[in-house]
């Protein structure tokens, strides 16, 4: 029996990889905010937000339209330039409430206890690097603020949806919660909701997202 070797993901985390990907098309993403962001914080009073892996800016722009002051952070300058253009096109009030910052997420250190919301959607790193990132993101949340982490659930590898064969890069909500000090955090949502998608052959498939929403105790 032969076993499929996991792909080499070395370049996947580089600025060059993501700049090239964004240059390859006029829009990599849909332009709509992530639905779990809408569901989890749609009724939360606005404050200062940090959107990590902000891409073309859809989440940050959605938050800004609801009164949040948002810092969007991404490794790709191409994505950030596109996000800034889209924020400007959405209006001066949106542009004024959004700031864009280029950073290598593997080593970047966000300011401590600064934000009312820290949101990271589909930021997939190898296990130890992911845990370190989640600790840094948690450290950026001020007392009373929220941490929202969303990703692809490991159970997706049991489907035909076509996730890369790198199990260590997928994670459960329990793994996110494990990096949080239970004395300092209240877990509001720890779930793996399902939704329907299409695999590369166009067949319907049920996949799951990881959703962890926690509030730092005041």
C-alpha angles and dihedrals in degrees: 000000000000124000124214111245116230113252120258104257097180095114094040092086098048129106089232092058093051096040089054092047093052092045090053094072141015091244128017094180134041097255090237123114117256107270094228089057090053092046098045103041105018091109098036117115109252125251134136116332135190116206109195117201089016096175113179091354105253096134094043092048091049091052092046090052087059094052102269122138102225135196111198116201125192139154093230120080088193090059092045093051089050091048092051090050091051092047090052090049089053090060143280092275091057093045091050092053096049129076123182125211131183114218142155100244091205092067106014117120115205119212113275121257093346106125138071089204131024112187128184120175123189096345100158118188133154113282103266093040091048093051090049091050092049090051091051091048091050089051090057093060116097122220108286091021130119138242118204119185121176128178147144113292119234090239088074088077088068090061134068094247091114107242114169111269093249106115093179090066095058119075146188128232088247090060090054092047090050092070092055123089104240090213091060102037138058113204108223098175130013107167148132104216118189130226137173123259140158125254122223089274092054095252120142114254135176114230134175135226126209112232124184118173117175137165124216109235112248 
